[in-house]
Amino acid sequence: MKTVIDQKNNAITFEVSSKIYAKEIVYKACYVFIDKLYIFLAPTEKKDAITVTLKGKVTLTKKGLEKLEGEFTNELLNCLVRENVSKRNQKVLEQIVGGAMGAALGMGEANSGGDKNEEAEIENNIGDDDSEIEAAIATLRKELEAIETEDSYEEDTLGIREITLDPIEPKPAKVAAGGKKNKQPKKKTNVRKK
């Protein structure tokens, strides 16, 4: 099917190959245009393509309708590339998030969700073009190591976790300028009696 422009109905109809673009990619591209257009999808008789009809919410010229087809096919390509990049980087992202979560929970690298074989596989999947990602991963690992070697929260280096038996103990009375003691009222403790 060739592109059909229907100026009377303010619409353009064309086919998209389902061998190149999966349904999910077509749906994602449609979602981008949902605020500007009415979009109608239908299967073709050949079942190897999807018929797309784009109908403008505002009146468009013939050139405007042709431009819509170009914008839609560009968005299809954009969605396809994003999907491929996302799949390619999925393991790297899982490793980074797993390491960060493990460090945050105090588990270290041993329990961060990955093992040495998985790390080696991820490093092999990273190409030469991904040197920025490698640098970011190296920086994150150094930061995690620095965090893991810092003082533990259990050491209480500031002495703020000291346990007292009576946390609301009255302070000694201060002596006023004339030699008289200022009396402080006793504080009540919230202890329930059975």
N, C-alpha and C positions, 0 to 999 in steps of 0.2 A: 504494500500500500504506500502510495506517495503521500506527501503532506497535502492536506485538504484545508484550505482557508475558507471559512464561512463568515464573511463580514456581516451578513444580515443578523446572525446569531452571536456575533462578536466572539468567535471561537476558532481554534486551530486544532486539527486532529492529525496525529502521526503515530508511527509505531516505534517501539523500543525493543531491541533484541533481548530476549530473556536468557540467551546463551552468554551474553556479555554482562548484563546487569541482572542480579538476583532480585526477587520481589522486594526484599527488605531494603535494598539500595533505592529502588524506585519509590518506595514508601517514604524513605528519608528525604529524597529530593522533592517529593510532593509536599511534604510538611513545610519545607522552606518557603514554598509559594502559597501556602494556604491562606495567608492574609490578603494577598493581591488577586487571587484567581479562584474560580470554581474548577475543580479537577475531577475528571471522570476517567476511571480505568476499566478496561474490559479485555478479556482474553481474545486472541485471534483464532481463526479457524486452524491455522498451522500449528498452534500451541508452542511456537518457538519465539513468540513476540507478544508484547502487551500493547494494546491500543490506548493511547493517551489523548484525551481531549482537554484542552485548556480553554476556559471561557473567562474573559475579563470581567471583573466586577464594574469597571468603568469602560466606556466605549473606546475602542482602539482602532487605529488605522491598519491597513494591510501590512505596512512595514512594522508597526508595533506588534502585530500578531506573529510575524516572522521572527522578530527579535525574541519573543517569548519562547519559541521553540529552541533557539540558540542558547538562551539563558538556562532553559530546563536541561538541555543535554550537557551543558557545562556543569550544572549542579549535579547531574548524575555522575559525571566523571569525578567531581570533587568528593562526593560521598563514597564512591568506590575506592579512591585513593586513601581517604581517611580510614575506611574499614580495613584495608590492607596494612596500613601503618600500625593501626591499633592492634591487629592480630600479631604482627611481627614484634611489637614491643611489649606484648602482654606479660611474658615471663619476666622481663626486666622490671616492669612496674610492680609485679607481685613480689619480686625479690626485695625491691627497695621498701615497699610498704611492710612486708614481713619483717625485715631487719629493723625498721623503725619501731614497729609495734613490739617486737621482742625486746628491744633496748628500753622502751618505755615501761614495759612490764618487768624489767630487771632480769630477763631471761638470757640476755647475751645472744651471740650468734648461734650457739648450739641448738637453741629451741626456736629460732626465728622462722621456721617454716621451710627451710631449705637445707640441703646437704651439699657436700663438696662436689659431687657429680653434677648436681643441678646447677651449681655456680659455674662449673666448667662449661656446661652446655650453653648457658646464657652468654658467657664470655665468647664462645665460638660463634654464636648467632649475631653478635654485634660486629658490624662491618667496619671498614676503614673510614667510611663517611660519618660514622657515629662517634667521633672522637670527643665531641662535647658531652655526650651521654656518659662515656667512659670517665671523663674528668669529673662529672657530677657525681657518679657512683663512688669514685675514689675519695672525693671530698666528704661525702656522706659517711663512708666507712671510717674515715679518720675522725670525724666528729663523734660517731658512735663509740669508737675505741676510747676517745677522750672522756666521754660521759661515763663509760663503764669503769674507768680507772679513777674517777673522782671519789671523794669520800662518800661512804655509804650513808643513806638517810638514817640508818640504825645507830650510827656512831654518836649522834647528838653533840657535835663539836661546839655548839653555842650554849649548851646547858639549858635548853628551854623545855626539855621533856622530863625534868626532875619530878619524881612522884612524891607528893606529900600526903600525910595521913589526914590532916585537917587543912584543906585548901583555903578556908576562910578563917584565918587566925587573926584575932585583933592585934593591931599594931600597938606598941607601947605609947603611952601618953607623952606628948611633947610638953616641955616646960616653957611656959610663957615668959615674957620679959620681966614680970613682977615676981617670979619665983613660984607661981601657982601652976599646977598641972591642968592642961586642957583635957577634959574627959571626952573620950570618943564613945559613941553608943556601940553596944555589942551588936555584932551582926548575927542574924539568924541563919542557921544552916537548914538546908532542905533535906532533912532526914525523916523518913517515914517510920513510924513505930507501928508494930503489928499488935 
